[in-house]
């Protein structure tokens, strides 16, 4: 169990840093800001390269549907593993130690990706997903630890600043890692991603003294018997997976069926986790009510991320094949499109955060449900706009201006700002105390569910091409209808949330 000394330190709140702050926020936010910035630099750099490497003649040279399926399943796994990452923190290591271990695994993954073989490439993807799962949920949880409870008025602003750190790393990554990967050598690009994560780990280790003592606490320490059980079950599942994929390889069915179990898991596990929490008799009536309201946000987020995350697959492949990639006489790599969203985030996030605060002071801030409904409407509109260049290229077989993608990314960014930082904050506010770290993992399971749907659609079994105008039109309509549904149910959801807005 955690020592009484550690627990007492956690109760005392944040460490005193001589009155110094980070833009009016606890100084520890600067440490988490920089750590997450470098982690996202490594992740988004690899993300920008992944679909292009998969379809490139000098890379894997795959079909667009196959590349989209692999990309979608990889993204789903990154966020699926955030759930056991939060569980590991709650039961074994605490958030702070779990983040450090996760960063080390990510570094190993990028180094493995840099090795020029197909086997090492996919092994590297697995390691990066594992490390990101350990890191992702827990670093966001530590941001919440810096504030004095859910009602601290600085809390939403702190998460917005943290979100800027994410997007600063995401902005720099395609410009550097993407350029090196596309123009010099794919594997040099993956190596540069490892360097970025190493810088993030160093920053984290140097700045841990500024974090809340609560970040080192193991919320529910596992007993020796539980540790043995976890190890035994983990080995059993590892053996099952090894046998299954060996059989696929021997029978020649690996390419057709390798992704299917992972895709199904990405859909079933989020549902099972929420179902298990709802059946937990130890939760109070208020916690159960908040959890019911949270499920609404979860479903909205899953639909949003299913469409949004195609900016790295469907939109990226469109940029490679159907846009000129020329602007004012300057030709740029396709991976640079991935820098549009983060630069828009950094430009708009302070304005949006200030706008929410301005409206809150006047008692007019939209509820979380209204913000989520707006995000769905905007993501649907973005794909409605996408139909225009899709029809244009289908009609004349030529290439369109890159400004179409600029417009699409801008609309999607406004939608993201209505959902993602708000979702991070509302998750920490509505989380049952028993699942404090795990609940942030549940939030990321919405990304898993959305990306798993995209992976299932593009699997060899269904083989839906999400790059066509028909698919884009259906997704646009789905988002708008879902947004209307959550808006019409906003009062009911607000009642479930209790005092949380």
RODO-2510 file (C-alpha; in nm, 4 decimals, decimal comma):
residues 501
     n   res          X          Y          Z
     1     x     0,0000     0,0000     0,0000
     2     x     0,1075     0,3622    -0,0460
     3     x     0,2877     0,4964     0,2598
     4     x     0,1042     0,7315     0,4968
     5     x     0,3718     0,9929     0,4272
     6     x     0,2958     0,9864     0,0555
     7     x    -0,0774     1,0040     0,1186
     8     x    -0,0350     1,3008     0,3537
     9     x     0,1737     1,4787     0,0915
    10     x    -0,0950     1,4182    -0,1660
    11     x    -0,3581     1,5713     0,0613
    12     x    -0,1532     1,8872     0,0991
    13     x    -0,1940     1,9615    -0,2730
    14     x     0,0683     2,1030    -0,5021
    15     x     0,4295     2,1661    -0,4077
    16     x     0,5249     2,5238    -0,3363
    17     x     0,7473     2,6753    -0,6062
    18     x     0,8223     3,0106    -0,4526
    19     x     0,5031     3,1611    -0,5918
    20     x     0,6096     3,1018    -0,9525
    21     x     0,3373     3,0120    -1,1995
    22     x     0,2999     2,9128    -1,5641
    23     x     0,0720     3,1750    -1,7206
    24     x    -0,1193     3,1918    -1,3926
    25     x    -0,1325     2,8135    -1,3542
    26     x     0,0649     2,5770    -1,1262
    27     x     0,4291     2,5506    -1,2275
    28     x     0,3983     2,1762    -1,2786
    29     x     0,1858     2,2494    -1,5836
    30     x     0,5020     2,3684    -1,7613
    31     x     0,6669     2,0299    -1,7027
    32     x     0,3662     1,8389    -1,8339
    33     x     0,3270     2,0863    -2,1203
    34     x     0,6842     2,0254    -2,2429
    35     x     0,6757     1,6493    -2,1859
    36     x     0,3558     1,6088    -2,3809
    37     x     0,4837     1,8420    -2,6522
    38     x     0,7823     1,6150    -2,7230
    39     x     0,5769     1,2980    -2,6929
    40     x     0,3296     1,4333    -2,9467
    41     x     0,6209     1,5441    -3,1665
    42     x     0,7326     1,1831    -3,1904
    43     x     0,3805     1,0439    -3,2274
    44     x     0,2479     1,2879    -3,4874
    45     x     0,5681     1,2739    -3,6869
    46     x     0,5280     0,9004    -3,7218
    47     x     0,1533     0,9449    -3,7848
    48     x     0,2245     1,1862    -4,0722
    49     x     0,4615     0,9346    -4,2325
    50     x     0,2625     0,6153    -4,1707
    51     x    -0,0060     0,6223    -4,4456
    52     x     0,2356     0,7727    -4,6993
    53     x     0,4993     0,5080    -4,6213
    54     x     0,2392     0,2326    -4,6536
    55     x     0,1322     0,3393    -5,0063
    56     x     0,4700     0,4622    -5,1373
    57     x     0,6546     0,2540    -5,4024
    58     x     0,9674     0,3009    -5,1920
    59     x     0,7812     0,1956    -4,8797
    60     x     0,5276    -0,0833    -4,8353
    61     x     0,3529    -0,0094    -5,1688
    62     x     0,0056    -0,1086    -5,0422
    63     x    -0,3429    -0,0269    -5,1719
    64     x    -0,5121     0,2782    -5,0206
    65     x    -0,7806     0,0689    -4,8479
    66     x    -0,5188    -0,1549    -4,6845
    67     x    -0,3158     0,1453    -4,5721
    68     x    -0,6291     0,3055    -4,4251
    69     x    -0,7148    -0,0164    -4,2392
    70     x    -0,3656    -0,0472    -4,0862
    71     x    -0,3583     0,3214    -3,9973
    72     x    -0,7048     0,3085    -3,8365
    73     x    -0,6283    -0,0048    -3,6347
    74     x    -0,2953     0,1392    -3,5193
    75     x    -0,4652     0,4598    -3,4010
    76     x    -0,7342     0,2525    -3,2296
    77     x    -0,4732     0,0487    -3,0422
    78     x    -0,2835     0,3559    -2,9234
    79     x    -0,5945     0,4800    -2,7477
    80     x    -0,7253     0,1373    -2,6458
    81     x    -0,4056     0,0788    -2,4497
    82     x    -0,4610     0,4031    -2,2584
    83     x    -0,7157     0,2109    -2,0498
    84     x    -0,4755    -0,0556    -1,9153
    85     x    -0,2206     0,2264    -1,8880
    86     x    -0,4466     0,4026    -1,6406
    87     x    -0,5125     0,0729    -1,4637
    88     x    -0,1391     0,0091    -1,4262
    89     x    -0,1057     0,3498    -1,2636
    90     x    -0,3996     0,2900    -1,0276
    91     x    -0,2855    -0,0562    -0,9171
    92     x     0,0932    -0,0811    -0,9599
    93     x     0,3103     0,2240    -1,0371
    94     x     0,1195     0,5493    -0,9925
    95     x     0,0791     0,8005    -1,2786
    96     x     0,4274     0,9535    -1,2528
    97     x     0,6249     0,6279    -1,2774
    98     x     0,3905     0,4909    -1,5444
    99     x     0,4552     0,7940    -1,7676
   100     x     0,8330     0,7494    -1,7374
   101     x     0,8116     0,3789    -1,8266
   102     x     0,5770     0,4520    -2,1183
   103     x     0,8154     0,7104    -2,2613
   104     x     1,0976     0,4566    -2,2567
   105     x     0,8850     0,2019    -2,4440
   106     x     0,7922     0,4646    -2,7065
   107     x     1,1620     0,5398    -2,7648
   108     x     1,2299     0,1686    -2,8152
   109     x     0,9378     0,1505    -3,0569
   110     x     1,0598     0,4332    -3,2783
   111     x     1,4089     0,2865    -3,2868
   112     x     1,2580    -0,0460    -3,3947
   113     x     1,0556     0,1331    -3,6649
   114     x     1,3785     0,2768    -3,7991
   115     x     1,5112    -0,0710    -3,8817
   116     x     1,4537    -0,1333    -4,2561
   117     x     1,2495    -0,4573    -4,2442
   118     x     0,8760    -0,5282    -4,2563
   119     x     0,8825    -0,7349    -3,9374
   120     x     1,0621    -0,4646    -3,7376
   121     x     0,8243    -0,2011    -3,8741
   122     x     0,5144    -0,3741    -3,7379
   123     x     0,6943    -0,4639    -3,4133
   124     x     0,7787    -0,0948    -3,3777
   125     x     0,4129    -0,0006    -3,4229
   126     x     0,3217    -0,2377    -3,1396
   127     x     0,5837    -0,0889    -2,9058
   128     x     0,4828     0,2704    -2,9826
   129     x     0,1184     0,1810    -2,9174
   130     x     0,2081     0,0124    -2,5855
   131     x     0,4211     0,3041    -2,4683
   132     x     0,1670     0,5638    -2,5748
   133     x    -0,1022     0,3743    -2,3849
   134     x     0,1009     0,3890    -2,0642
   135     x     0,1765     0,7576    -2,1075
   136     x    -0,1316     0,9138    -2,2620
   137     x    -0,4017     0,8815    -1,9960
   138     x    -0,1702     0,9324    -1,7008
   139     x    -0,0113     1,2570    -1,8089
   140     x    -0,3588     1,4066    -1,8566
   141     x    -0,4563     1,2792    -1,5110
   142     x    -0,1544     1,4561    -1,3619
   143     x    -0,2745     1,7847    -1,5133
   144     x    -0,5953     1,7392    -1,3136
   145     x    -0,3904     1,6774    -0,9979
   146     x    -0,2463     2,0299    -1,0202
   147     x    -0,5799     2,1931    -0,9389
   148     x    -0,7944     2,2192    -0,6283
   149     x    -1,0761     1,9907    -0,7296
   150     x    -1,3268     1,9924    -1,0178
   151     x    -1,4596     2,3379    -0,9299
   152     x    -1,1232     2,5169    -0,9657
   153     x    -1,2004     2,7915    -1,2245
   154     x    -0,8514     2,7543    -1,3752
   155     x    -0,9046     2,3897    -1,4619
   156     x    -1,0505     2,4220    -1,8140
   157     x    -0,7936     2,6885    -1,8995
   158     x    -0,5154     2,4598    -1,7746
   159     x    -0,6287     2,1771    -1,9984
   160     x    -0,6472     2,4195    -2,2908
   161     x    -0,2872     2,5311    -2,2306
   162     x    -0,1867     2,1653    -2,2052
   163     x    -0,3657     2,1088    -2,5351
   164     x    -0,1540     2,3828    -2,6925
   165     x     0,1563     2,1871    -2,5883
   166     x     0,0176     1,8818    -2,7637
   167     x    -0,0386     2,0789    -3,0790
   168     x     0,2959     2,2594    -3,0726
   169     x     0,4657     1,9201    -3,0943
   170     x     0,2157     1,8071    -3,3578
   171     x     0,2863     2,1192    -3,5659
   172     x     0,6655     2,0817    -3,5636
   173     x     0,6635     1,7055    -3,6302
   174     x     0,5446     1,6940    -3,9959
   175     x     0,7676     1,9872    -4,0888
   176     x     1,0772     1,8067    -3,9602
   177     x     1,0069     1,4335    -3,9336
   178     x     0,7782     1,4401    -4,2381
   179     x     1,0295     1,6260    -4,4527
   180     x     1,3158     1,3958    -4,3560
   181     x     1,1040     1,0857    -4,4075
   182     x     0,9617     1,1841    -4,7471
   183     x     1,2627     1,3627    -4,8962
   184     x     1,5618     1,1861    -4,7389
   185     x     1,4786     0,8407    -4,5989
   186     x     1,1667     0,6994    -4,4373
   187     x     1,3607     0,5300    -4,1590
   188     x     1,5628     0,8424    -4,0794
   189     x     1,2274     1,0068    -4,0122
   190     x     1,1319     0,7351    -3,7642
   191     x     1,4712     0,7807    -3,5929
   192     x     1,4040     1,1530    -3,5515
   193     x     1,0778     1,0629    -3,3773
   194     x     1,2784     0,8586    -3,1223
   195     x     1,4973     1,1632    -3,0536
   196     x     1,1884     1,3724    -2,9842
   197     x     1,0539     1,1261    -2,7293
   198     x     1,3949     1,1069    -2,5600
   199     x     1,3895     1,4845    -2,5139
   200     x     1,0406     1,4555    -2,3661
   201     x     1,1515     1,1944    -2,1136
   202     x     1,4488     1,4052    -2,0093
   203     x     1,2236     1,7077    -1,9595
   204     x     0,9839     1,5024    -1,7479
   205     x     1,2540     1,3625    -1,5203
   206     x     1,4014     1,7092    -1,4629
   207     x     1,0683     1,8701    -1,3779
   208     x     0,8932     1,6065    -1,1637
   209     x     0,9618     1,8050    -0,8452
   210     x     0,7032     2,0601    -0,9576
   211     x     0,4224     1,8056    -0,9869
   212     x     0,1545     1,7312    -0,7288
   213     x     0,2529     1,4670    -0,4741
   214     x    -0,0724     1,2933    -0,5653
   215     x     0,0833     1,1959    -0,8989
   216     x     0,3091     0,9450    -0,7221
   217     x     0,0295     0,7775    -0,5272
   218     x    -0,0885     0,4297    -0,6248
   219     x    -0,4633     0,4732    -0,5776
   220     x    -0,5490     0,1059    -0,5156
   221     x    -0,2286    -0,0970    -0,4726
   222     x    -0,2543    -0,4525    -0,6025
   223     x    -0,2022    -0,7380    -0,3599
   224     x     0,0702    -0,9990    -0,4267
   225     x    -0,2043    -1,2423    -0,5296
   226     x    -0,3440    -0,9921    -0,7798
   227     x     0,0011    -0,9303    -0,9242
   228     x     0,0489    -1,3039    -0,9755
   229     x    -0,2925    -1,3311    -1,1385
   230     x    -0,2187    -1,0441    -1,3775
   231     x     0,1124    -1,2005    -1,4795
   232     x    -0,0484    -1,5410    -1,5361
   233     x    -0,3360    -1,4020    -1,7438
   234     x    -0,0987    -1,1841    -1,9439
   235     x     0,1166    -1,4836    -2,0349
   236     x    -0,1896    -1,6870    -2,1343
   237     x    -0,3139    -1,4160    -2,3691
   238     x     0,0359    -1,3723    -2,5125
   239     x     0,0525    -1,7447    -2,5901
   240     x    -0,2965    -1,7397    -2,7453
   241     x    -0,2017    -1,4461    -2,9687
   242     x     0,1259    -1,6095    -3,0708
   243     x    -0,0490    -1,9349    -3,1633
   244     x    -0,3262    -1,7562    -3,3528
   245     x    -0,0939    -1,5436    -3,5653
   246     x     0,1416    -1,8357    -3,6258
   247     x    -0,1510    -2,0377    -3,7637
   248     x    -0,2501    -1,7456    -3,9871
   249     x     0,1048    -1,7193    -4,1204
   250     x     0,1389    -2,0925    -4,1841
   251     x    -0,1983    -2,1174    -4,3614
   252     x    -0,1361    -1,8077    -4,5749
   253     x    -0,4253    -1,6095    -4,4233
   254     x    -0,2190    -1,3560    -4,2292
   255     x    -0,2811    -1,0579    -4,4594
   256     x    -0,6592    -1,1123    -4,4687
   257     x    -0,7287    -1,1826    -4,1003
   258     x    -0,4447    -1,0294    -3,8961
   259     x    -0,6296    -0,7061    -3,8213
   260     x    -0,9761    -0,8504    -3,7586
   261     x    -0,9317    -0,9655    -3,3926
   262     x    -0,7739    -0,6309    -3,3022
   263     x    -1,0520    -0,4375    -3,4739
   264     x    -1,3236    -0,6365    -3,2972
   265     x    -1,1450    -0,5890    -2,9648
   266     x    -1,1412    -0,2143    -3,0286
   267     x    -1,5202    -0,2196    -3,0493
   268     x    -1,6041    -0,4753    -2,7802
   269     x    -1,3662    -0,3597    -2,5060
   270     x    -1,4973     0,0007    -2,4786
   271     x    -1,8537    -0,1311    -2,4482
   272     x    -1,7482    -0,3934    -2,1918
   273     x    -1,5580    -0,1401    -1,9803
   274     x    -1,8511     0,0997    -1,9603
   275     x    -2,0893    -0,1898    -1,8883
   276     x    -1,8665    -0,3123    -1,6039
   277     x    -1,8509     0,0347    -1,4485
   278     x    -2,2280     0,0747    -1,4701
   279     x    -2,2726    -0,2560    -1,2820
   280     x    -2,0329    -0,1566    -1,0017
   281     x    -2,2421    -0,1552    -0,6828
   282     x    -1,9770     0,0429    -0,4946
   283     x    -2,0528     0,3607    -0,6920
   284     x    -2,2907     0,6088    -0,5359
   285     x    -2,6165     0,7099    -0,7031
   286     x    -2,4618     1,0424    -0,8041
   287     x    -2,1580     0,8687    -0,9568
   288     x    -2,3883     0,6310    -1,1461
   289     x    -2,5919     0,9237    -1,2782
   290     x    -2,2809     1,1055    -1,3941
   291     x    -2,1570     0,7875    -1,5604
   292     x    -2,4855     0,7576    -1,7514
   293     x    -2,4474     1,1136    -1,8742
   294     x    -2,0886     1,0476    -1,9648
   295     x    -2,1904     0,7600    -2,1957
   296     x    -2,3699     1,0146    -2,4149
   297     x    -2,0478     1,2103    -2,4535
   298     x    -1,8585     0,8900    -2,5220
   299     x    -2,0829     0,7967    -2,8163
   300     x    -2,0627     1,1486    -2,9617
   301     x    -1,6846     1,1444    -2,9331
   302     x    -1,6623     0,8036    -3,1042
   303     x    -1,8558     0,9308    -3,4066
   304     x    -1,6452     1,2470    -3,4139
   305     x    -1,3103     1,0653    -3,4010
   306     x    -1,4157     0,8090    -3,6614
   307     x    -1,4374     1,0939    -3,9130
   308     x    -1,1748     1,3268    -3,7717
   309     x    -0,8913     1,0749    -3,7616
   310     x    -0,9255     1,0218    -4,1338
   311     x    -0,7285     1,3455    -4,1704
   312     x    -0,4232     1,1197    -4,1430
   313     x    -0,5496     0,8586    -4,3887
   314     x    -0,8305     0,9596    -4,6268
   315     x    -0,7317     1,3269    -4,6421
   316     x    -0,3593     1,2509    -4,6467
   317     x    -0,3957     1,0027    -4,9335
   318     x    -0,6115     1,2564    -5,1188
   319     x    -0,3384     1,5154    -5,0647
   320     x    -0,0761     1,2778    -5,2054
   321     x    -0,2751     1,1729    -5,5128
   322     x    -0,5144     1,4570    -5,5950
   323     x    -0,3716     1,7936    -5,4889
   324     x    -0,0960     1,9987    -5,6497
   325     x     0,0979     2,0512    -5,3241
   326     x     0,2017     2,3876    -5,4676
   327     x     0,1340     2,7211    -5,3011
   328     x     0,2696     3,0564    -5,4228
   329     x     0,5243     2,8733    -5,6365
   330     x     0,6497     2,6615    -5,3461
   331     x     0,6178     2,2816    -5,3571
   332     x     0,5848     2,1072    -5,0204
   333     x     0,5700     1,7434    -4,8966
   334     x     0,2286     1,5871    -4,8427
   335     x     0,3038     1,5251    -4,4753
   336     x     0,2966     1,9032    -4,4178
   337     x    -0,0830     1,8981    -4,4322
   338     x    -0,0694     1,7373    -4,0888
   339     x     0,0694     2,0631    -3,9487
   340     x    -0,2454     2,2550    -4,0429
   341     x    -0,4598     2,1278    -3,7595
   342     x    -0,2104     2,2012    -3,4793
   343     x    -0,1292     2,5510    -3,6073
   344     x    -0,5004     2,6274    -3,6203
   345     x    -0,5346     2,4858    -3,2675
   346     x    -0,2599     2,7120    -3,1344
   347     x    -0,4138     3,0145    -3,3030
   348     x    -0,7721     2,9449    -3,2001
   349     x    -0,7443     2,7666    -2,8626
   350     x    -0,6670     3,0817    -2,6582
   351     x    -0,9547     3,2609    -2,8283
   352     x    -1,1955     2,9747    -2,7622
   353     x    -1,0814     2,9377    -2,3988
   354     x    -1,1206     3,3124    -2,3427
   355     x    -1,4578     3,3005    -2,5108
   356     x    -1,5823     3,0248    -2,2789
   357     x    -1,4616     3,2231    -1,9764
   358     x    -1,6208     3,5450    -2,1053
   359     x    -1,9534     3,3687    -2,1561
   360     x    -1,9256     3,1939    -1,8175
   361     x    -1,8902     3,5253    -1,6328
   362     x    -2,2138     3,6376    -1,7973
   363     x    -2,3925     3,3093    -1,7303
   364     x    -2,4177     3,2278    -2,1008
   365     x    -2,1529     2,9580    -2,1520
   366     x    -2,2953     2,6654    -2,3563
   367     x    -2,3298     2,3371    -2,1723
   368     x    -2,0956     2,0478    -2,2470
   369     x    -2,3759     1,8788    -2,4432
   370     x    -2,4169     2,1821    -2,6701
   371     x    -2,0414     2,2018    -2,7266
   372     x    -2,0330     1,8341    -2,8238
   373     x    -2,3304     1,8755    -3,0582
   374     x    -2,1506     2,1655    -3,2260
   375     x    -1,8405     1,9502    -3,2769
   376     x    -2,0405     1,6869    -3,4633
   377     x    -2,2117     1,9431    -3,6825
   378     x    -1,8751     2,0946    -3,7755
   379     x    -1,7063     1,7622    -3,8548
   380     x    -2,0032     1,6788    -4,0769
   381     x    -1,9761     2,0141    -4,2543
   382     x    -1,6037     1,9565    -4,3126
   383     x    -1,6760     1,6350    -4,5008
   384     x    -1,9530     1,8146    -4,6878
   385     x    -1,6886     2,0593    -4,8087
   386     x    -1,4604     1,7641    -4,8912
   387     x    -1,7188     1,6414    -5,1421
   388     x    -1,6531     1,9411    -5,3668
   389     x    -1,2877     1,8616    -5,4568
   390     x    -1,3720     1,4897    -5,4626
   391     x    -1,6339     1,5482    -5,7321
   392     x    -1,3952     1,7833    -5,9145
   393     x    -1,1129     1,5281    -5,9395
   394     x    -1,3590     1,2518    -6,0301
   395     x    -1,4956     1,4635    -6,3123
   396     x    -1,1760     1,5800    -6,4815
   397     x    -0,9107     1,3449    -6,3427
   398     x    -0,6873     1,6383    -6,2515
   399     x    -0,5520     1,7792    -5,9275
   400     x    -0,7048     2,0489    -5,7111
   401     x    -0,5688     2,3372    -5,5077
   402     x    -0,4311     2,2534    -5,1625
   403     x    -0,6541     2,5298    -5,0258
   404     x    -0,9414     2,2800    -5,0213
   405     x    -0,7586     2,0778    -4,7582
   406     x    -0,6700     2,3966    -4,5711
   407     x    -1,0412     2,4821    -4,5483
   408     x    -1,1360     2,1293    -4,4393
   409     x    -0,8718     2,1198    -4,1660
   410     x    -0,9808     2,4620    -4,0400
   411     x    -1,3436     2,3539    -3,9983
   412     x    -1,2363     2,0306    -3,8292
   413     x    -1,0150     2,2231    -3,5895
   414     x    -1,3017     2,4415    -3,4709
   415     x    -1,5014     2,1230    -3,4142
   416     x    -1,2132     1,9651    -3,2241
   417     x    -1,1897     2,2640    -2,9904
   418     x    -1,5569     2,2191    -2,9053
   419     x    -1,4941     1,8566    -2,8084
   420     x    -1,1436     1,7493    -2,7166
   421     x    -1,0245     1,9882    -2,4407
   422     x    -1,3812     2,0017    -2,3098
   423     x    -1,3926     1,6216    -2,3079
   424     x    -1,0650     1,5957    -2,1171
   425     x    -1,1921     1,8360    -1,8545
   426     x    -1,5396     1,6848    -1,8165
   427     x    -1,3851     1,3383    -1,7808
   428     x    -1,1855     1,4458    -1,4770
   429     x    -1,4949     1,6158    -1,3334
   430     x    -1,7315     1,3210    -1,3810
   431     x    -1,4936     1,0343    -1,3025
   432     x    -1,5940     0,8128    -1,0070
   433     x    -1,3243     0,8313    -0,7386
   434     x    -1,2643     0,4572    -0,7731
   435     x    -1,1679     0,4965    -1,1397
   436     x    -0,9785     0,8266    -1,1289
   437     x    -0,6890     0,7321    -1,3601
   438     x    -0,8813     0,4678    -1,5529
   439     x    -1,1556     0,7148    -1,6470
   440     x    -0,9149     0,9156    -1,8579
   441     x    -0,8396     0,5903    -2,0362
   442     x    -1,2149     0,5498    -2,0927
   443     x    -1,2185     0,8894    -2,2660
   444     x    -0,9515     0,7697    -2,5062
   445     x    -1,1515     0,4521    -2,5692
   446     x    -1,3919     0,6743    -2,7642
   447     x    -1,1093     0,7265    -3,0137
   448     x    -1,0534     0,3509    -3,0155
   449     x    -1,4175     0,2818    -3,0935
   450     x    -1,4288     0,5391    -3,3729
   451     x    -1,1065     0,4262    -3,5374
   452     x    -1,2065     0,0611    -3,4998
   453     x    -1,5218     0,1288    -3,7024
   454     x    -1,3058     0,2822    -3,9758
   455     x    -1,0690    -0,0156    -3,9558
   456     x    -1,3576    -0,2612    -3,9776
   457     x    -1,5080    -0,0868    -4,2802
   458     x    -1,1766    -0,0923    -4,4674
   459     x    -1,0868    -0,4494    -4,3637
   460     x    -1,0416    -0,7126    -4,6382
   461     x    -1,3745    -0,8633    -4,5330
   462     x    -1,5815    -0,5459    -4,5954
   463     x    -1,3340    -0,3572    -4,8168
   464     x    -1,5176    -0,0229    -4,8069
   465     x    -1,3162     0,2526    -4,9733
   466     x    -1,3473     0,5559    -4,7460
   467     x    -1,1719     0,7669    -5,0101
   468     x    -1,4807     0,7788    -5,2352
   469     x    -1,7418     1,0547    -5,2527
   470     x    -2,0189     0,8114    -5,1529
   471     x    -1,8481     0,7147    -4,8273
   472     x    -1,7646     1,0764    -4,7457
   473     x    -2,1271     1,1828    -4,8044
   474     x    -2,2624     0,9111    -4,5725
   475     x    -2,0181     1,0082    -4,2963
   476     x    -2,1055     1,3770    -4,3311
   477     x    -2,4774     1,3034    -4,2966
   478     x    -2,4193     1,0705    -3,9992
   479     x    -2,2277     1,3383    -3,8076
   480     x    -2,4897     1,6082    -3,8635
   481     x    -2,7775     1,3794    -3,7609
   482     x    -2,5901     1,2632    -3,4484
   483     x    -2,5137     1,6251    -3,3580
   484     x    -2,8810     1,7140    -3,3863
   485     x    -2,9666     1,4162    -3,1645
   486     x    -2,7371     1,5190    -2,8786
   487     x    -2,8568     1,8803    -2,9027
   488     x    -3,2206     1,7708    -2,8695
   489     x    -3,1262     1,5599    -2,5637
   490     x    -2,9160     1,8286    -2,3941
   491     x    -3,1544     1,8895    -2,0998
   492     x    -3,1767     1,5198    -2,0173
   493     x    -2,7974     1,4856    -2,0270
   494     x    -2,7557     1,7939    -1,8065
   495     x    -2,9786     1,6366    -1,5395
   496     x    -2,7579     1,3265    -1,5336
   497     x    -2,4443     1,5372    -1,4871
   498     x    -2,5555     1,6817    -1,1545
   499     x    -2,3655     2,0016    -1,0708
   500     x    -2,1161     1,9558    -1,3584
   501     x    -2,1829     2,1885    -1,6523
***
